[in-house]
Amino acid sequence: MSIVAALVLVVAVAAAIALPLMPGRVGGVDGFGEHDDTELFEREKNVALLAIKEAEFDHAMGKLSADDYGSLRKLYEQRALGALAALDRIHDVAPPAGPASTGSESASAPFCSGCGRPFTGDDRFCAGCGTARRHLDG
């Protein structure tokens, strides 16, 4: 009987240690859900955009060849776009935060608050810096 109890104890401890490390868990390691996913993808987007700016600077200074710059830019653009797509999916799950849009251009900010670049159409994020488009309340 003591062997069975010891075996159950070992399995329970092993499961407690391995459970947080299991891939595919909903809500991540700490189980806080969507807020962690949003923060994770925002951070991924910001890191990718910073890496693009760094690569541009290094290329301008002659530290990167045109081929290396092109491959780095392509890689980090894909990472940033993937993070933006994931953020779009997260925000599409949430219910709308305000009254229905009137369709007029005055219902949303026409320029990015981060870099000043104009938004086009139904952009949800700035194409220049990745800042989320802020909608006005009326």
C-alpha positions in Angstrom: 0.0 0.0 0.0 2.8 2.4 0.8 4.3 1.8 -2.7 1.0 2.9 -4.3 0.9 6.0 -2.1 4.5 6.9 -3.0 3.8 6.4 -6.7 0.7 8.6 -6.6 2.7 11.3 -4.8 5.5 11.1 -7.4 3.0 11.4 -10.3 1.2 14.3 -8.6 4.5 16.2 -8.0 5.6 15.5 -11.6 2.2 16.8 -13.0 2.4 19.9 -10.8 5.9 20.7 -12.2 5.1 19.9 -15.8 1.6 21.5 -16.1 2.8 25.1 -16.5 5.3 24.0 -19.1 2.7 22.3 -21.4 2.3 24.0 -24.8 -1.1 25.1 -26.0 -2.6 25.9 -22.6 -5.4 28.5 -22.8 -4.3 31.8 -21.3 -0.6 31.0 -21.1 1.5 30.0 -18.2 -0.2 32.2 -15.6 -3.7 31.8 -16.8 -4.7 35.5 -17.0 -6.1 35.0 -20.6 -6.6 37.7 -23.2 -4.8 40.5 -21.4 -1.6 38.5 -21.4 -2.1 37.7 -25.1 -2.6 41.3 -25.9 0.5 42.4 -24.0 2.5 39.6 -25.6 1.5 40.6 -29.1 2.0 44.3 -28.4 5.5 43.5 -27.2 6.2 41.4 -30.2 5.0 44.2 -32.5 7.1 46.8 -30.7 10.2 44.5 -30.8 9.8 43.9 -34.5 9.4 47.6 -35.3 12.4 48.5 -33.2 14.4 45.8 -35.0 13.4 47.3 -38.4 14.5 50.8 -37.3 17.8 49.4 -36.0 18.3 47.5 -39.3 17.6 50.7 -41.3 20.1 52.6 -39.2 22.7 50.0 -39.6 22.2 49.9 -43.3 22.4 53.7 -43.5 25.7 53.6 -41.5 27.1 50.9 -43.9 27.1 48.1 -41.3 24.6 46.0 -43.3 24.7 45.1 -46.9 21.6 45.6 -49.0 21.0 41.9 -49.1 21.2 41.5 -45.3 19.1 44.6 -44.8 16.4 43.2 -47.1 16.3 39.8 -45.5 16.2 41.3 -42.0 13.5 43.8 -42.9 11.4 41.1 -44.5 11.7 38.9 -41.4 10.8 41.6 -38.9 8.0 42.9 -41.1 6.5 39.4 -41.1 6.8 39.2 -37.3 5.2 42.7 -36.9 2.4 41.8 -39.3 1.8 38.5 -37.5 1.5 40.3 -34.2 -0.9 42.9 -35.7 -3.0 40.1 -37.2 -3.2 38.4 -33.8 -4.1 41.7 -32.1 -6.9 42.2 -34.7 -8.2 38.7 -33.9 -8.2 39.5 -30.2 -10.0 42.8 -30.7 -12.5 41.2 -33.0 -13.6 38.8 -30.2 -14.4 41.7 -27.9 -17.8 43.4 -28.2 -17.9 46.9 -29.8 -17.0 49.6 -27.2 -19.2 52.4 -28.4 -22.1 53.4 -30.6 -22.2 52.3 -34.2 -20.0 54.2 -36.6 -21.7 56.8 -38.7 -19.3 56.2 -41.5 -18.0 59.7 -41.6 -14.3 60.4 -41.5 -14.8 62.6 -38.4 -15.8 59.5 -36.4 -12.2 58.4 -36.1 -8.8 60.0 -35.9 -7.5 60.5 -39.5 -3.8 60.6 -38.4 -1.7 58.4 -36.2 -1.0 59.8 -32.7 2.4 58.0 -32.7 4.0 59.2 -36.0 1.4 61.5 -37.7 0.9 59.2 -40.7 -2.6 59.4 -42.2 -4.9 56.4 -41.8 -6.5 55.0 -44.9 -9.9 53.3 -45.1 -10.6 51.0 -42.2 -7.0 50.7 -40.9 -7.0 49.5 -37.4 -3.3 50.1 -36.9 -0.8 52.6 -38.3 1.1 51.3 -41.3 4.2 53.3 -40.2 4.6 52.6 -36.6 1.9 50.1 -35.6 0.1 52.3 -33.2 -3.6 51.3 -32.7 -6.1 53.7 -34.3 -8.0 55.5 -31.6 -11.7 56.2 -32.2 -13.3 59.4 -30.9 -16.6 59.2 -28.9 -18.7 61.5 -30.9 
